[in-house]
Structures are given as C-alpha cells and as structure tokens.
C-alpha cells in the first residue's frame, strides 16, 4: 500500500485542559518509546477549548492537530461557530466533518457536509469526511446505497487541483458500531472500503483514488486493530472512546507494526 496509515483520535466532548495535557503527554511518551519503528501518521482532535493547549504540548513532535467540526461560512455574524481559518490559526491541519453524531443529533446532511469540505479546503485544512449507515439501514440491505449517496455528494465539490483531491480523507463509520461495543468484521469493513475506493476510481481516476485514505471508524481497539488495518483498502482508524486512554490509543497505533 502506497498510502501512509493514519490513526486519528476524536476526543469528542471530553477533556478539560488538565486532562487533555495528561492524555497527550502519555501519547507523546509512548510514541517516543516507539521511535524508529514504522508507525503511522498520528492525529489528535481535542475539543475546541483544549486545542491550543494540546498544540503547544505537541509542538516539535510528529503528532498532528485537528478540529472536530467547523462552519461552512466565512468570518462574520455566526455566533457560536468556528471557521477553518480559526483552526489553522492555532495549529490545526485537519478537521473532522459530517461525523455521525453531527448528522444524527444536529441534522447535518450530505450537502452541508460538502459545503463544509469546500470551506476546509479554502482555509488550508485537510478534511476528514465521515460517512456510514445506521443499523436499520444495514439490516434493510441499504448499506451501499447510503454510502453511494453520501460519497456522491462530495465529488462535485472537490477542488480541481489534483494534489488537494489526493489529500482528502474519508472515514467509514458504521453508526451501529460506534460506542456500542459492536464491530464490523474486517471483511465487512473491507467490503465497504472497497466499494468507496471503486467510486473514487470511477470519479477521480486511478492515480488520485490510490492516494485518498479511507479510515475505519467503528469501535477499533488494540486487540482488533492489526487485522482491520491489514485489509487492503483500510488505511487507518478514526478512534473515539479508545482515544481517551493513551495506552489504548497507542495499542491501536501498534496495529500498523504487525
């Protein structure tokens, strides 16, 4: 695989600055112990209030910094919102967009997510666009239809520049496997990732499609990371609960050493 693996920690709405400092300190210590090993790219996405403190802590390290969400708007009268420019200003290089919780709890649809992706590119961020089906959709046999619709919304909004297109990261989150303890089998994950890769090839061509990373985001743990990451179209993980414990997060990162 020519794509470098990526393990991204989505801390969600967890972590005051003190706890964030302790968590990222543990991650940095563990990565230092693994220095020289062929590990993946590592990204942490703290809540907005902790981004700056975490950014200072990881300065000079290889760990990347990201936001969990952003507005599609330019600066202006949008109380309570955050622009991509504000994220880059405090050191972020990535942003998570369209997470299943944003879609289900806050009514974000694929069109809004696509507009946010445009804004992320505009403001110099690499978008991690989340997609995935609910349990009802999977049990109804609609998984690939849902994925097709969500991914299709992205294509008309991608920048023309090939280098920027290749930066795109997609994260497949089977919603039924987030925070439930349930996990898609490695084969189920690969099936959907391969379907997404085929869509990328059809729309963007082989060269670009071969460079776009597709993460798996459904209850990845240290004991299943290696087998999930071994699948040809799984390029890493978007990690939720396990990202809140340095030991577990590092154990998942170790999945790329197997």
N, C-alpha and C positions, 0 to 999 in steps of 0.2 A: 504494500500500500504506500503510495507516494504522499498521502496526506498525513500530516503530523497529528497524533491524537490530542484531544482536548478534554480535560476534566474541569467542569465549571461548577462552583459551589453557589447555589442560590440560597442565601440565608433567610429569605422571606422576611416576615416582620418579627425578627428575633435579634436580640443583641444590643444592649446599651454599650456605650463606648468602652467601658472597662472590660466587659465580657468579650467584646469584639477584639480588643487588644490581646487578651489572653488566648483567644482562639487562633488568631492569625500568628501569634508568637509560636504556638505549638506547631502550626503548619510549617512555618519557616524553619524551625528546629528540625522537624522531620525531613524536610527537603534537603537541608544541609547534610544530614546523615546519609542521604541517598545521592549525594553529589557524585557526578561522574557516571551514574547509571543512565541508561537510555529511557528516561521518563518522558511523559507527555507535557504539553503546554498546560499550565495551571492558571485558573482564573477564579477570583472570588468576587461575589456580588453582594455586598452588605446592604442593609437598609440605608436610606439616604443620610440619616443623621450620623452614621458611622463611617461613611465613605472617606471623608478627609482624614480621619484618624488612622484608618486602615492603610490608606495611601501612603501616609508618612512612614508607617511601620514597614511596608514592603518596598519602599524606595531603595533602589540599587539591587533588588533581587529580580529573579526571572518571573515572579508571580505577577499576573495581570489583574487589572481592576475594572469592574463593570458595574453598571446600574441595573436595577430590576425593572425599570419602566421609564418612559419619558412621554412628553407631549408631542403631538404632531405639529403643533403651532410654533411660529417664531416668537421671540420675546414680545410681551405685551400684556394686555389685561386678561390674564388667565389665572386667577387666584388659585393657589394651591398646586399649580403644575410646575414641572421641571423641563427645561429644554435640554436637548442634546449638548448644546454649547456649554451649559452649566455643568454637565457631567464631564466633558473634556477639560473644562477649566480646572477641575480638581483631580485630574489624572486618569479618568476613565478612558478606556479604549474600546470597550464592549458595552452593549445594552441588551437585556432580555426583552423581547416583545411578544405579546399575544400569549402569555402563559395561560394555561387552562383556568387558573383562578381569576385572571383578568377577564377572560372570555365568559366564564360562568357566573361570577359574582358581580361584575361591573359592566356586563353587556357589551364587551368589545367584540365586534365582528371582524371578519377577514378583511373587509375594506378599510376599516380603521387601522387594523394592524399593518396593512400595506402602506397606508399614509405615514404611519409612524416609522416604517422602514425607510421610506423616502427621506424623512427628516433626519433619521440617524445617519444615513449616508451623507446628507448635506452637511451635517455637523461634525463629520470626521470620525464617526463611531462604526464599529463592526456590529451589524445586527445579528442577534440570535433569535430567529423567528420560530416560535413554538407552534406545533400542530398536533392533533390527536383526537381520538374518538372516545365517546363515553361507553360505559358498559352496555347500555341499551342499544347503542349503535353497533357495537361489536356483536352482540347476541342476535341482532337483526340482520347480520351479514352485510352491514353498510360501511365497514371499516375503510375499504379502499375508495369508496365513493366520497366519504367525508374527507379523507386525505387528499384526494384529487381536487376537490373544491377549494380546500384551504391553501394548497400549494399553488393552484392555478391563479389565485388572487395576487400572488407575488409577482409573477412573470411580467405583466405589463408595466410594473412599477420599478423594475430593476434599472439601475443606471446603464447607459450604453457602454461605458468603459469596462472592458473585459477584466482588468485587474480588480476592479471593485466588485464585479459579479463573483469572481473567484473567492473573495473574502467572505461571502455570505455563509452563515452557519444556520442550519436547520436543526431543530430539536424535536424528535418524535416523542410525545408524551401520551401513552395510553392512559386516559384520565382515570380509568378503573384501577390502575396500578400505582397511583400517586398517593402516598400516605396511608395506604390500605394494608400494606404488607404483601399484597399480591404482586406478582411479577410476571410479565410476559415471558414465555420461554425464549431462549436465544433464537430458536427457529422462527417464532412469531415476530420477534423484533427484526430479524434479518429479512423476513418476507416484506414487511412494510418499508424498511430502509431500501431494499432493492427496488421496490415499486417507486419510491421517491426518486431514487437515482435514475431510473428509466425515464421518469418525467423530466428530470434535469437534462438528460442526454437529448431527448426529443426537442426540448425547447431551447437549450443553450449550446448544444454540441458536446462532443466527447471531451474536448480539452478542458472546457470550463467545468463540466459536470464532474470530471475526475478530481477536481480540486476543491469543490464545495464539501465541507464537512457536515455530516449528519450525526447528531448526538442522540443517545437514547436517554429518556428521562422518566423511567418508571421503577422506583424502588431499587436502584442499584446499590449493592452492599459489597463489603470486602470479599465475601465468600462467593459472589457470583460475577464480580467484575471481569475477571480474566476470560471466562467463557463467553460473556456477552461481547467484550471488546475484540474477541478473536474472529467474530463474524466479518466478512469482507466489506460490508457497507456500513458497519457501526464504527464511527470514528471517535467515540468517547462518550461521556455522560454529562447530563445536566442533573446535578445532585441536590436534593432537598434536605431531608432530615439528617442524612448521614454526613452532610457538610458541616453540621453544627458540632461535631466531635472531631478534633484533629486526628485522633488515632484512626477513626473510621474513614475519614476523607483520604488520609494517606494510604490506608489499605486499599481503597479504590484506585488511587493513582498507581499503586503497585500492580494493578491488573495489566498494565502495559509492559511489565517486565517479564511476564510469564512466557 
